[in-house]
């Protein structure tokens, strides 16, 4: 086995410091409280962060005790180790960190891991250009990015760190492949693929842009037929489509993307082996198939011939150029009668138009192929001299049932199952070295067998080599698509050091499915489909078991991109570097001597576009952290927009956030000043204070409820808005009230405790400042991170909101004790008779449900 990647000294020291677990109780605040007048805290955020860094992040970070064995798995999509973190990384990990901190404060055992999607073409190409080993290049990039992430103050479970290019990981990737092979889901055959002529490898559909060009090389991808390893994911299509119904609103638009990717599941699939007409069915060579999708499977037994679109790559090189229609040199096996049928090549327009011209009576053409039809194709058959129907063998064909057809096809391994109209097998073979070796042994006679589990992993150096002790068998040369690695990594995080299983089933049962999955919406189709497919398959073979579901992810938070300010010369379309832009006048212009190839003095257009090197608009997150500080950078990313929305970086008004931090420090300062030298429990009681207690109690319940609710709905910018609201409420309160009101004290503690999820260093400082004085009634924890999240009072009045088919239909006040623990049926009954009785009565009158 290859050793685990050693951590560089700098990273090791940072991790060691973060794991000391030093309690903040032993630490005084960084600043001298009470503060002098002015924005002292906001001006010294770097000092505050340096002071509190070791106790607000890292694996030794203290938290409230876990309540009732509660678990919460917060997962952000792991990065490709390019060596440089970008603002998109910082945004996604900040979002997941806030959610993780919230649930940790609520008494959950939180899993918030990090790892590396380390295989792939970019690393191999970069290593070749530099004349180094891809493993060394990847290792150095991982070390660089890990160091950058450690500077963000984000709390990851670094002991769970995984690396898909480590044999400890890809051993189990290979094991999954061999289990799929054992289950009959893997086959080797000719298949149409997208080929990159520059990088000389197969590309996944997601790696090709809207213009048909490779995401990496920019070359136009070619359609080729290649002998490749295929995973029969369409066998799971119906189950995966129906599984989306259990996710519904929690997946929002992503469920629709998944459903559209899978497509309608109302046809049965039959894989018809193809041979050259008149040749022996046992002839050697890669197997070719016609992927036939039938809405009427009972038409298969009596079919006379198969119609195939002339655009299909199977017949593009079919002998000399022929006028369509024509009888191909190929014939296809009828997998029910086991008789070979002629393959007739017709123009695509014929297949598309036949059904319409025959009033819908002709068979539908799905994926460019269909069976002959007695009426619709009578003229075609006569022209080509073909018999319309095949011989009926002893009369059995006419009496076949749907079950007969399905069972005969399934027994031969030719399909027969209900599936999607458009979903194809997953071509997983890649012709590059830097990937998981496909664990198959190939014989010189064309045979193939899976590598036994006790001989895994197959290392990169074994690819194409002779199997030990044999001169006739060799290891496969191809590697797996990197989507194969990322389709199951979420399970390995739970048990990364297990050498006997890919994951302990008990751990999977306890922590799966992932509660919140944060990542880019661009992965809503392929990655999420493959991850769901793996989850279903591994459950089918007993490798994992979840409680009540096969779905791997409960909630998705697809975050929007971060755009950067971009300078464009409209005449030439060239992008200009910010360093070459003169901003001294009313409009930005190109500086003289610009290195961007644009004439000096030209006026530039300013737009926000996705950050990229070619547009010179990238922003280095580490530079942002060093300039603004961790907490202010986090607040900019979180406050600017909801996670799903796009952010234009640089539009955020830092003065607003700076003023808010000052307001928070003013509130804490007033509390500390007022209680300085006062014993615990001592507080001045005046009519004015008594009068404000009820208002402050209502404010406490309102803002605590709304901050928690919006975090759980992942509307983090709205959560910050509610924190602003609570701070504004307290800022309006007299300083004497702040220092002597039980409810004001509770509000201040709640405000700072909730703040720790968003700005942990600032919250730690404010909480430590409050610890310098004796409270009235609060029972403070040792540090803000050990302080449990505030709870809404049991008898508080809360909102009972009614939605019908996703439409908001109003809210009504209700006593929390009376409604919070009701089931949905009980809640509907109560709303019908109490809070929403008028609307529900109107709905019944309209015969609505």
N, C-alpha and C positions, 0 to 999 in steps of 0.2 A: 504494500500500500504506500501511496505517497503520503508524506507527513502533512499535517495541517499547516496552513500558512502561518508563519511566525509573525507576530506583531512587531512593528518597529519600536525602538526605545521610546520615542516621543508619545506614540499612541498608548504604549503600555503604561507610561507614567500617568497620562491623563485618565486612563481607565482605573488605575490603582487609586488615584485621588478620588474619583467619583464613587468608588466602592467602599470608602472608609466608613460610610454610614454615620459620620459625625452629626449628632443631633444639633439642630439650631438652638435648642434650649441652652446650650453651653456657650452660645455666641451672642454677644451684644450686637446691636445694629451697627451698620457701617458708619452712619452719620450721628451727630450729636443731637438728640431729641430732648425737648422740643426745638424745632428748627427756627432759625431766624427768618425774618420776612423775606419774601422773594421766592423764586422758583428753584430752590436749593436742590430738591430731589430730582427734578427733571434735568437739571444741569449736571448732576453727578451720577447718572445711570450707569456709566462704565465702572465707577468705583463700587457701586452697589452690586453690580453683577459679579465683579471679581470677588467681592466679599462672600457672596452667597452661592457661588457656583457649585461648590462641592456638596452642598446639601439640597440643591433643587433639581439635580439631574444625576444620573448614574444609577448603578444597580444596588448601591447601598442606601438609596433614598428611602426615607421612612414614610409610612403611610398609615392611615387609620386601620384598625383591625378588620379582617375580612368578616362580613356578616353572613350567617346562614349558608356558608360554603358557596357563595356567589362567584361566578366566573364571567369574565368579559374579554373576548378576543377581538382586539383592534388591529387591523392589518392594513398597511399601506403597500401598494405594489412595489416590489423590490426593483432597484435600478440596474441598468446595464453599467458596469464600471468603466466609464469613459475616462475617468481620471479627474474630471472637472464637474462639480455640482453646479446646476443652474437654478434660476429662480423658481422654475416649475417644481424641482425637487424640494426646495425650501417650503413652498406653499403646501404641497401634499403632506409632508411630514409634520408641518406645524398644525395642520388640520387634525391629523390623526393623534398628535400629541395632546391637543386640547381635549379631545374626546376621551383619551386614555386617562388624563389627569382628573377629569370629571368623574369617571366611574371609579377610579381609585379612591377618590375622596368620599364616594358613596359606599365604600366598604366592599368593593369587588376585588377579587384576584384578577389583575389585569395582565394580559399577554400583549406586548407591543414590540414585536421583533423586527430585526433588520437582517438582510442578506444580499446576495449578489447574483444577478442573472448573467453569469460570467462567460458562457460560451457564445460564439457567434462570429459572423463574417467580418465585422469592423475590426475586432481585435486581431484576427488573422491577417487581414490586409495591412493594418498598421504595423504589425510585427514584421511582416515581409519587407515593407518599405524601409524599416529601420535595421533589418538584418538580425532580429532577435527572436527568441522563442516566444510564441503566443502566451505560454504559461507565465513566463517572466513578465511580459508586458501587462498581462491581466493582473498579476500579483501586485505590481507597482501601482497600477491604477486603483486597485482596491485599497491599498494602504493610503494613497492620497485622498480618496473620497471618504474613507473612514475618519481620517484626521479632520477633514472639513466638517463632517457630520458631528463630530465630538465638540466642535466649536459652536454649534447651534444651540446648545443647551437642551436639545430634545432628548427625552428619556427613552432609550431603546433597551430591550433586553439583550445586551451584547453576548451573554452566555448562550443564547439561542442562534447566534450568527451562522448562516449557511452560505455555501458557495457551490453553485451548480457544476463548476468545473473540477470540484474535488472528487476523487474516487469514492470517498465516504458518502457523497450524495448520489453521484451518477450510477453507483452500483445498484441503487434502488430504482433509479430511472430505467435501467436495463432490466431489472427484475419485473417491473410493470409491463415492459414490452414483451417479455417472454410469457407472462401470464396472459396477455392479450392473444399472443400466438397460440397458446394452449387452448384458449376459449374459442378459437376459430375466427377471431377478429382481424388477424393479420394475414395478408397474402402478398405474394410477389407477382407482378404482372405489368403489362404495358399500360401506360396511362398518359393522358394528355397533361402536360405540366407547363408552367411558366419558366422559361429558361433565360438567364441573364448571360448574354454573349460576352460580356466583359469579365465578370467575376466567375464565369463558367460554373454556375450552380443553379439548382432549382430555387425558385422563390415562392413563398406563400402569397396568397392573394392580398394579404395586408401589406406586403412589401412592394406593391405596385401602385403608383399614383393614378389619378384620374385620366392622365394622358397615356397610360400603359407603359410608363417608364419605371425602371428599377429605383427603389428608394435610395440605394447606395451608389450605384455607378452612374445612374442617369440614362443608361442605355434602354432602348425600346425592348421590352421583354418579348421573346419569341414563343409561339406555341409549338411544342414538340411532343412526340410520343416517345416515352422512355420506359425502360424496365426499372421499376421502382417498388419500394415497400409501401404498402397501403394499409391504412387502418379503416375498418368498416364502421365508421361512426354513424352512417345512415340507419344502422340497425337500432340505434338508440333515439332516433329523431323524434318519434311520436312521444316517447316518455319524456324527453327533454322539453318538447313543446308544451305538453300538458303540465309539466312541473312548474312552468312559469306562472300558472294561475295561482299557485300558493304564495307567490312573491308579490305579484300585483303592484299596488301603489308604492311598496317599499323600494321597488326598482325603478319607478317612474318611467322615463322614456327608454331606459336601457332594456326593459322587458319587451318593448315594441321592436327595438333593434334586434334582439335575440330572436323574436318570433319571425321577423322578416327574413333573417338569415336562414333560419330552419325552413321556413315556407310551409305551405299547406301539406298536411300528412294524410292524403286520401288516395294514394296509389300504392300498388304492391310492386316490389322490386324483384326482377329476375335477371341474373347474370348469365348471359348466353355465351358460352365459349365459341370462338370463331376459328376457323381453319381455312386454308386455301382449298377451293373446290376440287374434289376428287382425291385429295391427299389423305393419308392415314390419320385417324384421330389421335394416334399415339405419337405423332411426329414431334421431334424435339424443338426447343426454342421457347422464348417467352410467351406466356399465355395472353391472348387477346380476348376481350369480352365486349359484347354490346350490353350496355346498361339499360335494360328495358323497364320502364315504369308504366304499369297498366292500371287503369281505373276499372277495367273489366277483365279480371284474371281468367275467367272461364272461356275467353276467346283464344287463349294460348293453345290448348290441346288440338284445336282444329285449324290452326293458322296455316296458310299456304306459303307465305314468304314474309320477310322482314323488310320494311322500308327504312332507309337511313338517309339523313340529309347529306347532300354533297359537301357541306361545310365541315363535316366530321373528319378529324385528322386520321381516323382509321382508314378512310378511303381516298384521302387527298393524293396519295401516291399509288393508287390502284392501277398499275399497268400504264398503258398509253392514255393520253387525253381522250375522253369519250364524250359524245353528246348525251346529255341527260334526257330522259331516264335511261339507265342501262342495268344489265345484270352484272353485279360485281363478280370478281374472281373469288370472293369469299362466300362462305356459307356458315350459318349459325346453328348451334345445337338447340333444338327445342327441348328444354330441360324437364319437360313433363312426359313427352312421348319418346324422347331420345332419338329423334330423326332430325337430320340436318335440313335446314331450310335455306333457300336462295336468299341472298341479300341484294335488294334492289336499291340502287342509288338514284335519288330524285332531287330536283331543286328544292331548296328550303321553302320556296313559295308554294310548292305543291302540298307539302305537309301542313303548312299554315292555313291553306285555303280549302282543303278537301272537306273538312268538317262543316265549314260554313255553307259550302255549296250543296251539301247533302242534308241540310236542315238539322244539323247536329247529330245525325245518326252514325256518322263515321267515328272511329276511335280517335280519342284525343292524342295528339303528338306531344309527348313529354320528353324533354331533353334530346330532341332531334331524332327520335326513333319511334316507330310503332309497328303493329302487326297489320297485315293485309285485311281488307274488309270486302265482303262479297259484292256489295253494291258500289261502294265508293271507288273501288279499284278495279272494277270489271274491265273497263276500257284499257287501263294500264296493263292488266294481265294479258288481255287479248293481243295488244301491241307487241308484248315481249314474248308471247307464246308460253305463258306460265299457267299452271293449273291453279285455280282459286283456292281449293281446299286440299289438304293432304289426306292420304288414306286413313280411314278410321280402323284402328287395329282391333278387330273382333268386336266392334261396337262399344268398346269401353270408353272411348273419347266422349261420346255424347252423353254418357251417364255420370261423368266426373262431377264431383261437388267442389265447392271452394276449398273445403278442408282437404280433399284429395290433392288438389293442385298445390296448396301450401305445403303439405307434408312431403310430397314427392320432391319438390324443389329444395326444401330445407334439408332433407335426408342426403341429397347430393351436394349440399353446400352451395346451392345456386340461388339462395335468397328465399323469396316467397312471402316476405314479411311486409306489413304496412309501413310506409315511410313517407319522406318528403318528396315533393315534385322536383326539387332543384338541388338538394344537398348531395354532394359527391363524396367519395372516399377521400380520406386525408392522406396525401402523398407526403411521407415523412422523411424520405431519403434526401440527404444533402451530400454534394460531392466535394466537401471540404474537410480539412483535417481537424479544425478546432471546434469539436462538438462531441457529444456522447456517442461513442462507437456503437453501431447497431449490433446487438449480441446474437448474431446468427452465424452458423457454420455452413459454408457452401461446398457442395461436392462437384467434382469435375463432370459427373453425370447429370448435373442440373438439380440435384436434390438440395434441400435446405432444412436445417434443424436448429432449434434454439440452443444456446449455450446453457448447460445445467446451472442451477442456482449456486451450487457450491464452487463453481469456477468463475463467478462474477466478482469483481468487475472485469470486463474486457478493457484493457488499457489501450490508449491511443497507439502505442508502438506495436500492438498486435494486429492492427488493421491490415488486411491483405496478406498476413503471414500464414504459413502452414500451421495447422493445428498440431500440437505436441504429439509426437509418435505416429504421425500420418503424413503420407505424401500426396494423398488424393483429396484432402479437405483443407479449406482455408477459411480464415475469418473474413467476414464482410468488410469491404473497404469504406462504404458510405457511413456517414454519421447521421444522427437524428436532428430533425427540425428543432430549433430552440424552444418552440412552443410546447414541445413535449416535456422539457424541463420545468417550464413555468406552469404546467397544467396540474402539478401536484405539490408544489413547494410549500404551500400553506399547511400541509400535514406534517412535513418534516420539521417545521419550526417547533412543533409540540414535543418532539422527541429526537433532537438533532444528534445525540450521541449513541442512539440505539444501534447496535451492530447485528442484532438478530432479526429485527423487523423494521419496516419503513416507518412505522409508528405503533406504539402500544395501543391496541384497540380501546382500552379503558380510558386512556388520555383523549383519544379521538371522541369517544362517547361523552366525556365530560366537557370538552372545550369546543367541539364542533357542533353546528356550523359556525364559521366566522361571524361574529356579531355585526361588525362594521368593516367594510372593505372600501378603502379610499384609493382612487387612482384616476387615470385619464379615460375619458369617454371613448377615445379612439380604440380602446381594447374591448368595447362592448360586444363586438361580434365574435371574432376568432378566439381570443384568449379566454373569454368567459365561457364560450361554448365548449372549448376543450377542457377547461377546468371542471365544468359541470359534468361532461362526459366521463372524465376520470373518476369523479366522485361517485357517480352511479355505478361505474364498472367495479371499482374497488369495494363498494358495498355489496355488489352482487357476488363477488368471490369471497366475501367474509373478511377482507383485510381491514375494513373499518365498519363502524356502526354508529350512526347518530340517533339521537332521540327524536323519533317522529318525522324525519325528513331525510332525503338523500341529497338535498341541495347543499353546496359548500358555503354559500354566503347568504346571510339574512338580509342585511341592508347594504346598499351601495351608495357611495358618495363620489360621483364622477366630477372631479374639479375642472374648472375652466382654465384656460392657458393664461400665462402672464405675458402681456405685450409690452414692448419697449418703445420709447420715443424714437422715431426714425426720420432721417432727413433724406429727401429724394429730390433729385434734379429732374423735373417733369419732362424737359426736352429730350434728355438722353436716357431717362429711366435709371440712371446710376444712383446707387446709395452712397451717401457721404458720411464719413466718420465724424463723430461729435467733436473730436479735436480739430477738425478742419472747418468747423462752423463758427462764424462770427455772430454772436447774439447781442452785440452792443446796440444795434438799431431797432427799428420797429419790427422788422422782419428778418429772420435768419438768412445769412448769405454765406457763400463759400469764401474762406480766407484765401488770400493770395498765396500761391505756392502750395496749394492743396495736393495731397498725395492720392486723392480719390479720382483723379482723371477728369475733374470738372473745372472749367475756367473760373478763376477768382472773381468775386463780386456777383456771381449769379444768385438770384433769389431762390430759396429752397422751400419745398412743401414739407410741412411737418405732419406726420401721421403716426398712429400706433399700430405696430405689426408684431407678429410672432417673433420672438427673439431668435436670431441666428447670426452666425459669423459673417455670412455673405451680406447681411443688411447692416452690419456694424452697430447693432442696437442691443447687444447682449449686456446684461448687468451681472457682475460677479457677486454672488450672495455673501461671500466672505468679506468683500469690500464693504457691502451694506452693513453687515454685522459689526465690522470694525468702526464704521462711521457713526451709525445710528444707535448701536447697541442691540442686544438680542431682543429685549422686550419691545422696544419701539419698532423693530423690524417685524416682529410677530404681529403687533397690533396693526401695522400698515396692511399686512397681507390679510388679516382676518376682518378688519373693519371696512375695507374698501368695497367688498361685495360678498354675496353669498358664495359658498364654495363652488357651486355649479356655474357661476357667472365668470366672465372674462374680467381680468384686472388690467388696467392701463397703468403700469408702474410709473410713479412719479407724479400722478395727478393728486394723490392723497395730500391733504393739507396737514403738515406735521405740527403746525401751530395748534390745531384743534386737539390733537393727541397730547401735545405738550401741556396745554391748558388743563386737560382732563387729569393728567398725572399730578399737576399742581393742585387741582381741586381735591384729589384723593389725599394728598399730603396735608392740605389745609384741614381737612376733616379729622384726620388722625392727630395732627398737631394740636387742634383744639381740645380733643379728648384727653391727650397726654397732659397738656397744660392744666386743664381743669381738674384732673385727678391726681396731680402730683402732690405727694405727701398725705393723701387721703387713704384711710384704712379700707380694707375690703368690706363691702356691704354698706359703707357710709355714703349717703347721697342726700343732697338737699331736696326737700319736697315742697314745691310751690304750686298754687293753682294753675299757673301757666304750664308747668311741667305735666301735671295731672291731665290737663286739657289736651295736651298733644300726644299722650300715650296711645290713645285709641287710633289716632291718625297714623302714628309711626308703626303700630302693630299691623294696620291694614297695608301700609307701604311695604313692610317686611314680607308679609305673605304674598303680596302681589308680585314683587320683584323676584323673590326667591322662586316662586312658582314659574314665572315666565322665563327666567334665565335657565332653570333646569329643563323646562319643556323645549325651549329652542335649541339647547345643546343636544338633546335627545333627537330632535328633528334635524340636527346638523345645520341649523341656520345661525352660524356663529356670529355673523355681523349683527344679527338681531339680538343675540345674547349680549353683545357689547353695548348695543343701544339700551338695553334694559339696565345694564350696570351704570351707564351714564345717567339713566333716570333715577336710580337709587342715590347716586352721588349728588345729583342736583337737588333731590329732596332733602338730603342731610345738610347740604350747603346753605339751604334757606333757614335751617334751624339755628336758634340762638346758641352761642357757645356754652352758656350755662346749662341749657337743656342737653346738649351733647355729652356733657360730663356728669350729669345727674339723673338722666332718664334711663330706666331699665330697657325700654324699647329702643331708644336711640343707640344704646350700647350694643344691643342685639343686632341692629341694622348695620352698625359699623363692622362688627365681627363678621357678619354675613357677607358684606361687601368685599372685605379683604380676603376672606376665605374663597369666595367665588372668583376673585381676581386672579388667584394663583394658577388657575387653569390657563389663563390667557397671558399673564405677565408674571411668571413665577418669581423672578428675582425682586421685582418691585413689591410684590405681595409679601415676600419673606421679610423685607426691610420694614414695611409698615406694620406687620404683625409683631415683629421683634420690638418695635417702638412702643406698641401698646402693652407689651409684656413688662415694660419698665414701671408700670403703675398698677395698683390693685384695682381689679374690676368691681362692679357693683354686684352682679349675680352670675356672670359668665364663668364657666369652668374651662379655661383655655388649655389647649394641648401644648406640648413642648415646642412645637413649631407649626407654621401655617400648613405644611404638608401633612401633619399628623392631625390637624383639625378636621373632624367630619364635615361633610357638606351640610349646610343648614337645611332644616326640614320645615315644610309648611305646617302650621299648627293643625292639630287634628280637627278642631272645630272651626277652621277657617272657611270663609265663603269663597268658593271657586267658581269658575265658569263651566257650565255644561253646554257644549257647542253641538249644534245639530248640522250635519252635512247630509245631503241627499245626492247620490250619484256624483260625488265629488264637488257639489255646489254648496257654498256656505249659506246656511238658512237661519243664522242668528245664534245668539248666545243668551243664556239665562243664568242668574246666580243660583248656586245650590250649596248646601252644607256638605263639606268634604266628607264628614263621617258617614253621611247617608248614601253617598253615591260612589265613593272611590273603589270599593271592593265588590261592586255589583258585576255580574256577568253581562255580556252584551244583551242577552234576552231580557234580563232584569232591568237593565238601564233603559232599554226601549220602552218597557212597560211603565217605568217610572216617568220617563219623559212624556209619554202619552197621557198620563193622568195628572201630571204636575207641571214641570217647568215649560214644556213645549206642547201643552195640551191643545191650544188653539190651532197651531199649525198641523199637528197630527190629526186632529178632527177634520180639518179642511182636506188633508190628504186622503183620508178615508172616504170623504164625500165624493172626491174625484176618482175613487176606486184605485188609488195608488197604493203601493205596498212600501 
